[in-house]
Amino acid sequence: MKRPSHILNAASNLLGIALVIIAGLNLSHVASTNFADEIAWVAAICLAASCLLSYLAIRHDNRGEVIEKWADRIFLLGLATLIGSIVVLATTNG
């Protein structure tokens, strides 16, 4: 049986990027002027959920494929949300 570790690797890396964006916006006091950090928080939650589901898919042999599909869907939602956060940040801070 194949092990779906690619989602876990990508989601954990993007989770780190989302957290760096959140920390950077808060440290630079830009978080209070736009919604980019709130959107990045949604992305971080989605990516953390994707990490958890991907790990569970690796651990469970009988339901791994179903869990992996949900991990993939939530990963794509987190990725789209992270891109949305960057677009909001770029358009509001010129």
C-alpha positions as CSV (number, residue, x, y, z in Angstrom):
1,M,0.0,0.0,0.0
2,K,1.3,3.4,-0.9
3,R,1.7,6.0,1.9
4,P,0.3,9.5,1.2
5,S,3.1,11.5,2.7
6,H,3.2,14.2,-0.1
7,I,0.2,16.0,1.4
8,L,1.7,16.0,4.8
9,N,5.0,17.4,3.6
10,A,3.4,20.2,1.5
11,A,0.8,21.1,4.1
12,S,3.3,21.4,6.9
13,N,5.6,23.6,4.8
14,L,2.7,25.9,3.8
15,L,1.5,26.0,7.4
16,G,4.9,27.4,8.3
17,I,4.6,30.0,5.6
18,A,1.1,31.0,6.8
19,L,2.4,31.3,10.4
20,V,5.3,33.5,9.2
21,I,2.9,35.7,7.3
22,I,0.7,36.1,10.4
23,A,3.7,36.8,12.6
24,G,5.2,39.3,10.1
25,L,1.9,41.2,9.8
26,N,1.5,41.4,13.6
27,L,5.1,42.5,14.2
28,S,4.9,45.2,11.5
29,H,1.5,46.3,12.9
30,V,-0.1,45.9,9.5
31,A,-2.6,43.3,10.9
32,S,-4.8,46.1,12.2
33,T,-5.2,47.8,8.8
34,N,-6.4,44.9,6.7
35,F,-7.9,41.4,6.8
36,A,-4.8,39.6,5.4
37,D,-3.9,38.1,8.8
38,E,-7.5,36.8,9.4
39,I,-7.4,35.1,6.0
40,A,-4.0,33.7,6.7
41,W,-5.4,32.3,10.0
42,V,-8.1,30.5,8.1
43,A,-5.4,29.1,5.8
44,A,-3.3,28.0,8.8
45,I,-6.3,26.2,10.3
46,C,-7.1,24.4,7.0
47,L,-3.4,23.4,6.5
48,A,-3.2,22.2,10.1
49,A,-6.3,20.1,9.5
50,S,-4.8,18.8,6.3
51,C,-1.6,17.8,8.2
52,L,-3.7,15.9,10.8
53,L,-5.8,14.1,8.2
54,S,-2.8,13.2,6.1
55,Y,-1.1,11.7,9.2
56,L,-4.2,9.8,10.0
57,A,-4.4,8.5,6.4
58,I,-0.8,7.2,6.8
59,R,-1.7,5.5,10.1
60,H,-5.0,3.8,9.1
61,D,-4.8,1.1,6.5
62,N,-8.5,0.4,6.1
63,R,-9.9,4.0,5.7
64,G,-6.7,5.7,4.5
65,E,-8.0,6.5,1.0
66,V,-11.1,8.3,2.2
67,I,-9.1,10.3,4.8
68,E,-6.5,11.1,2.2
69,K,-9.2,12.5,-0.2
70,W,-10.4,14.8,2.6
71,A,-6.8,15.8,3.4
72,D,-6.3,16.7,-0.2
73,R,-9.6,18.8,-0.4
74,I,-8.8,20.7,2.7
75,F,-5.2,21.2,1.5
76,L,-6.5,22.8,-1.7
77,L,-8.8,25.0,0.3
78,G,-5.9,26.1,2.6
79,L,-3.7,26.8,-0.4
80,A,-6.4,28.9,-2.1
81,T,-7.0,30.8,1.1
82,L,-3.3,31.4,1.6
83,I,-3.0,32.8,-1.9
84,G,-6.1,35.0,-1.2
85,S,-4.3,36.3,1.9
86,I,-1.3,37.3,-0.2
87,V,-3.5,38.9,-2.8
88,V,-5.3,41.0,-0.1
89,L,-2.0,42.0,1.4
90,A,-0.6,43.0,-2.0
91,T,-3.6,45.0,-3.1
92,T,-4.1,46.9,0.2
93,N,-0.5,47.8,0.8
94,G,0.5,48.8,-2.7
